[in-house]
Amino acid sequence: MSRIDRALAHAHALRAGDTVGPAPRAVARRTVAIGDPQTSSTRFFGALDANGLLGDDGWLRDDVRLISMGDHFDYHVPERVAARVEGVLVLAWLAAHPREQVVIIAGNHDLARVMELVSIDDARFQAAGDLAREIFEGPRDQRTARTVEFRALYPELATTGYAGRDYNAFAVEQRLLVQRLLLANRFELAIAEHDVLFTHAGVTHRELELLGAAPDARALAHALADRFAAAIAAVADDWRAGKPTPLSLAPLHVAGADGKEGGGLLYHRPADPERPGGDADWEFAAHAPRRFDPRDLPRGLTQVVGHTGHSKAWKELPRWREPGMTGDRGGLRTIAVADDVRYLRGIHRAGEATLWMIDPEMHYVASPSDVAVLALD
């Protein structure tokens, strides 16, 4: 068996409850962060192997410490049936490692399972997704009326997009896994490493004000961890009793509800508010922003995020792209903010506020060997 085959075997055995994770490992000599693992387990393990992170035993190498930047579920709508299992395999395999070796950051696709999707079952979600795709693919002049129909049938789902696009690969098995890992304190909302803040989608001045925190990586990580722990504690008894109570991180992160998508800490991504075709009223809504102006990044703070691949950032940061930059998928990137904003390929310390963007668009680059990771050395 190859290293990838052994990793797959471990993942399937974990899902079946037939194995446990690796024994405690040696002290890691290198720490690596990997962006959103929204892909098949085969491709994910292939990416780890291509970057020299997978051991011969099918677990991470002894000398590797891995930070997974969140979003372990949902990719490419036509593959939603297979994707229901793949995210479980990836997340269960990661969580089987000692917490000293694997840090799992919570992303919006992870926490949606216990927020927007906390009460729906598999059969209802399947039917809702089928109807949502009928609406997307049907006549445009019928969409408004059919969306009203959708909301009447599925009031527990905020939008048609959640069922047919954003969270299309949902299964109750995923929700139970996420709940179990949250109750075991296996997810992190933020961590600080080398005076750098790691979150799924980044912190702006909005979050600083809501937290009452200074732009310091360690202080912010502690403040976010405290808020996360309090939110989990508030629902823990209900979850253990099987009651479908949604996790809430409001107002930092606002879940979608009543026909409106959510926004904030786990949803927002950088965009030029003056770009052609932007919808500032929706994108930059104060209570639940879906976008943020890079000039709102706190000065003096370096951050690492996943969440936003290059193909989206390239479209939404047009006047700040480095000369000659193409929209080809993948790669590590930097937003550097000083007197102006620069969006650059590669990792640079080049501004008063710095955002390192490491979502590698894992499912969409040509091969697992094209998945870039961030080595923290």
matplotlib code that plots the C-alpha trace (Angstrom):
import matplotlib.pyplot as plt

x = [0.0, 1.1, 1.1, -2.1, -3.7, -2.8, -4.2, -7.4, -7.6, -7.2, -9.9, -12.4, -11.7, -12.2, -15.5, -16.5, -15.2, -12.7, -9.5, -7.9, -5.4, -1.6, 0.3, 1.7, 4.4, 7.8, 8.2, 7.5, 10.4, 8.3, 4.8, 2.8, -0.6, -2.9, -5.9, -9.4, -9.5, -12.7, -12.0, -11.9, -10.0, -7.8, -6.8, -6.3, -4.0, -2.3, -1.6, -0.1, 2.1, 3.2, 4.3, 6.3, 3.9, 2.5, 4.4, 4.8, 2.2, -0.5, -0.5, 1.3, 5.1, 6.4, 8.2, 5.2, 2.7, -0.3, -2.7, -5.9, -7.5, -11.1, -13.9, -13.7, -17.0, -18.7, -17.2, -18.5, -22.2, -22.5, -20.4, -22.5, -23.3, -19.7, -18.7, -21.0, -18.6, -15.3, -15.4, -16.1, -13.1, -10.7, -11.9, -12.0, -8.5, -7.2, -8.9, -7.5, -4.0, -2.9, -4.1, -0.4, 0.2, -2.9, -4.7, -8.2, -9.5, -13.3, -14.6, -18.0, -18.7, -17.8, -19.9, -22.9, -23.5, -24.4, -25.8, -27.9, -28.2, -28.6, -32.2, -32.7, -32.4, -30.9, -34.2, -35.5, -32.1, -32.0, -35.5, -34.6, -31.5, -33.4, -35.9, -33.3, -31.5, -34.8, -35.2, -31.6, -32.0, -35.5, -36.9, -35.6, -39.1, -40.3, -37.5, -39.2, -42.4, -40.6, -38.3, -41.4, -42.6, -39.2, -39.2, -42.7, -41.7, -38.3, -38.4, -35.4, -33.2, -32.3, -31.9, -32.1, -28.4, -27.6, -29.5, -28.5, -25.0, -23.1, -23.8, -24.9, -23.0, -24.5, -25.3, -26.4, -23.2, -21.2, -23.2, -22.7, -19.0, -18.7, -20.7, -18.6, -15.3, -16.7, -17.7, -14.2, -12.6, -11.0, -11.8, -10.2, -11.7, -8.2, -4.6, -1.5, 1.8, 5.0, 3.0, 0.8, -3.0, -4.6, -8.4, -10.5, -11.4, -9.6, -10.2, -11.0, -11.6, -15.2, -14.2, -11.7, -14.5, -16.8, -14.2, -12.8, -9.3, -6.1, -4.5, -2.3, -2.2, -2.1, -4.7, -7.0, -6.5, -7.4, -10.4, -11.8, -11.1, -13.0, -16.0, -15.9, -15.8, -18.7, -20.8, -20.1, -20.9, -24.2, -25.4, -23.4, -26.2, -28.8, -26.5, -25.8, -29.5, -30.1, -31.8, -31.1, -30.0, -27.9, -24.5, -24.3, -21.3, -23.3, -22.6, -19.0, -20.5, -24.1, -25.8, -28.1, -31.9, -35.2, -34.2, -30.9, -27.4, -25.2, -22.0, -19.2, -16.1, -16.3, -18.0, -16.3, -13.6, -11.5, -13.0, -12.7, -15.9, -15.5, -15.0, -17.5, -20.5, -20.1, -23.2, -22.0, -25.3, -25.3, -21.6, -20.6, -23.8, -22.6, -24.4, -23.4, -20.7, -19.9, -16.9, -14.4, -12.3, -8.6, -8.0, -10.0, -7.3, -5.7, -2.3, 0.5, -1.1, -0.1, -2.8, -3.1, -6.5, -8.1, -11.6, -10.8, -9.2, -7.2, -9.9, -12.3, -9.8, -8.4, -11.9, -12.7, -9.4, -8.9, -7.2, -4.8, -3.5, 0.2, 1.1, 0.8, -1.1, -3.4, -6.5, -5.0, -6.2, -4.2, -1.1, -0.2, -0.9, -0.4, -2.5, -0.2, -1.8, 0.2, -0.6, -2.3, -3.3, -1.3, -2.5, 0.6, 1.5, 3.6, 4.2, 5.6, 6.0, 5.3, 2.7, 1.5, -1.3, -0.6, -3.0, -1.5, -4.1, -3.6, -6.8, -5.2, -8.4, -7.5, -10.2, -9.7, -5.9, -4.5, -3.2, -2.5, 1.1, -0.1, -1.6, 0.5, 1.1, 2.5, 5.7, 6.1, 9.9]
y = [0.0, 3.6, 6.2, 7.7, 4.2, 3.8, 7.2, 6.3, 3.0, 4.8, 7.4, 4.7, 2.7, 5.8, 6.4, 2.8, 3.1, 0.4, 2.2, 5.0, 7.6, 7.4, 7.1, 10.3, 11.7, 13.1, 16.9, 18.4, 20.1, 22.0, 23.5, 23.8, 25.4, 24.1, 26.0, 24.7, 20.9, 21.0, 18.1, 14.3, 12.5, 11.0, 14.4, 15.8, 12.9, 13.3, 17.0, 16.1, 13.5, 15.8, 18.3, 15.6, 15.6, 12.1, 9.3, 5.7, 4.6, 6.7, 9.3, 12.6, 12.3, 12.4, 15.7, 17.6, 19.8, 20.7, 23.6, 23.0, 26.4, 25.3, 24.3, 20.5, 20.1, 20.9, 21.2, 21.1, 20.7, 17.7, 15.7, 16.3, 12.6, 11.6, 14.8, 13.8, 11.1, 12.7, 15.6, 13.2, 11.1, 14.1, 15.7, 12.4, 11.6, 15.0, 14.9, 11.4, 12.9, 14.3, 17.9, 18.8, 17.7, 18.9, 22.2, 22.4, 25.9, 26.2, 27.5, 28.6, 25.2, 23.4, 25.5, 25.8, 22.1, 23.3, 26.7, 26.9, 23.1, 22.2, 20.7, 19.3, 15.6, 13.9, 13.3, 16.8, 18.3, 16.1, 17.2, 20.9, 20.7, 19.1, 21.9, 24.6, 23.3, 23.3, 26.9, 27.8, 26.0, 27.1, 30.2, 33.4, 35.0, 32.2, 32.4, 34.8, 32.8, 29.5, 30.9, 31.9, 28.3, 27.0, 29.1, 27.9, 24.3, 24.6, 27.4, 26.0, 26.8, 30.4, 30.5, 28.3, 28.9, 27.1, 24.0, 23.9, 25.4, 26.5, 23.5, 21.1, 18.1, 18.2, 15.0, 14.5, 12.4, 15.5, 17.5, 14.8, 14.7, 18.5, 18.5, 15.7, 17.6, 20.9, 19.3, 17.8, 21.2, 19.9, 23.0, 26.4, 29.7, 31.3, 30.7, 32.8, 31.4, 33.5, 36.7, 35.8, 35.4, 32.4, 32.4, 31.1, 34.4, 37.2, 39.9, 43.6, 46.7, 45.5, 42.4, 44.4, 46.7, 43.8, 42.1, 45.2, 44.0, 45.5, 44.5, 41.9, 38.3, 36.7, 38.9, 38.4, 34.6, 34.5, 36.8, 34.7, 31.4, 32.7, 33.7, 30.3, 28.4, 30.4, 29.7, 26.0, 25.9, 27.5, 24.6, 21.7, 20.3, 20.5, 18.8, 16.0, 15.6, 15.5, 18.9, 20.8, 24.1, 26.2, 27.4, 31.2, 33.5, 36.6, 39.4, 38.4, 35.9, 36.0, 32.9, 33.1, 33.3, 34.3, 34.5, 36.2, 34.9, 35.4, 37.4, 38.4, 36.7, 33.4, 34.6, 37.8, 38.1, 41.0, 43.0, 46.5, 48.3, 50.5, 47.7, 47.5, 45.3, 45.3, 45.5, 47.5, 47.5, 43.7, 43.0, 45.5, 45.4, 46.4, 43.7, 40.8, 41.8, 39.3, 41.4, 43.7, 46.6, 45.5, 49.0, 47.9, 45.3, 46.3, 48.0, 46.2, 42.8, 39.9, 37.3, 33.9, 33.0, 30.4, 30.9, 32.9, 31.3, 33.3, 33.0, 35.0, 37.5, 38.2, 39.2, 41.3, 43.1, 44.3, 47.7, 46.3, 43.3, 43.2, 43.9, 40.9, 38.8, 36.2, 34.6, 31.0, 29.1, 28.3, 29.5, 31.5, 35.2, 38.4, 41.5, 44.3, 47.5, 50.7, 54.0, 51.8, 48.1, 45.6, 42.0, 39.9, 36.3, 34.7, 35.4, 38.9, 41.1, 44.3, 46.4, 47.9, 45.3, 42.0, 39.2, 35.9, 34.0, 30.3, 28.7, 26.6, 25.9, 22.3, 20.6, 22.7, 23.0, 20.6, 18.0, 17.4, 18.4, 21.9, 22.4, 25.0, 25.0, 27.6, 26.5, 28.4, 28.7]
z = [0.0, -0.7, 2.0, 0.5, 0.5, 4.2, 5.1, 3.3, 5.1, 8.5, 7.5, 6.5, 9.7, 11.8, 10.2, 11.0, 14.5, 14.0, 14.8, 16.8, 15.9, 16.0, 19.2, 20.7, 18.4, 18.8, 19.1, 15.7, 14.0, 11.5, 11.5, 8.3, 7.6, 4.9, 3.5, 3.1, 2.6, 0.5, -1.8, -1.9, 0.7, -2.0, -3.3, 0.3, 1.3, -2.1, -1.3, 2.0, 0.4, -2.4, 0.3, 2.2, 5.2, 5.1, 6.8, 5.6, 8.2, 6.7, 9.5, 9.5, 9.7, 13.3, 12.7, 11.3, 13.1, 10.9, 11.1, 9.0, 8.2, 8.2, 5.8, 5.6, 3.8, 0.5, -3.0, -6.6, -6.6, -9.0, -6.7, -3.6, -2.9, -2.8, -0.9, 2.0, 2.9, 1.9, 4.4, 7.2, 6.2, 6.1, 9.3, 11.3, 10.2, 11.2, 14.6, 15.3, 15.7, 19.0, 19.5, 19.9, 16.3, 14.5, 15.0, 13.4, 12.8, 12.5, 9.1, 8.1, 6.3, 9.5, 11.9, 9.4, 10.4, 13.9, 13.0, 9.8, 9.4, 13.1, 12.8, 9.3, 8.5, 5.4, 3.6, 4.0, 3.0, -0.1, -1.1, -0.4, -2.5, -5.4, -5.3, -5.0, -8.1, -10.0, -9.1, -10.1, -13.5, -14.2, -15.9, -14.3, -14.2, -11.9, -9.4, -7.0, -6.8, -6.5, -3.8, -1.7, -2.2, -1.0, 2.1, 3.0, 2.6, 4.3, 6.9, 8.7, 5.7, 5.3, 1.5, -1.6, -2.0, 1.3, 0.1, -3.6, -3.6, -0.4, 1.8, -0.9, 0.5, 4.0, 5.9, 9.5, 10.0, 9.5, 12.0, 14.6, 14.0, 14.3, 17.5, 19.0, 18.1, 19.4, 22.7, 22.9, 22.3, 19.2, 17.0, 17.4, 16.4, 16.3, 17.4, 17.5, 16.2, 15.9, 16.6, 13.6, 14.0, 12.3, 11.7, 8.9, 7.3, 9.1, 11.7, 10.8, 12.9, 13.2, 15.1, 17.2, 18.4, 19.1, 21.1, 22.8, 21.9, 20.7, 17.3, 19.0, 17.7, 21.1, 22.7, 19.8, 19.9, 23.6, 23.2, 20.3, 22.2, 25.2, 23.0, 21.3, 24.6, 25.9, 22.8, 23.0, 26.7, 26.1, 23.9, 25.3, 27.5, 24.7, 22.3, 24.7, 25.2, 21.4, 21.3, 18.0, 19.5, 17.1, 18.1, 18.1, 17.7, 17.0, 16.6, 15.5, 13.1, 12.1, 10.8, 7.8, 8.6, 7.3, 3.6, 4.2, 4.1, 7.2, 7.4, 9.7, 11.1, 9.2, 6.0, 5.0, 2.4, 1.0, -1.9, -3.4, -2.5, -5.7, -8.2, -11.1, -10.4, -6.6, -4.3, -1.4, 0.5, 0.7, 0.7, 3.4, 5.6, 9.1, 11.0, 8.8, 6.2, 3.4, 2.3, 3.9, 2.5, 3.0, 4.3, 7.3, 8.3, 11.7, 11.3, 13.1, 12.7, 10.4, 9.8, 8.0, 6.5, 4.3, 3.0, -0.2, -3.2, -5.7, -8.4, -6.3, -4.9, -8.4, -9.5, -6.4, -6.0, -9.6, -9.0, -6.4, -8.3, -8.9, -12.6, -14.8, -12.3, -13.9, -12.5, -12.5, -9.5, -6.4, -4.7, -1.6, -1.7, 0.3, 0.8, 2.0, 3.3, 3.9, 2.0, -0.6, -1.0, -2.9, -3.8, -4.5, -5.4, -2.7, 1.0, 1.8, 4.8, 2.9, 4.7, 8.0, 7.9, 6.3, 5.3, 4.1, 2.1, 1.8, 0.5, -2.3, -4.2, -3.4, -5.5, -8.6, -9.2, -11.8, -9.3, -5.6, -6.3, -7.1, -3.6, -1.9, 1.9, 4.3, 6.1, 9.4, 9.7]

ax = plt.figure().add_subplot(projection="3d")
ax.plot(x, y, z, "-o")
ax.set_aspect("equal")
plt.show()
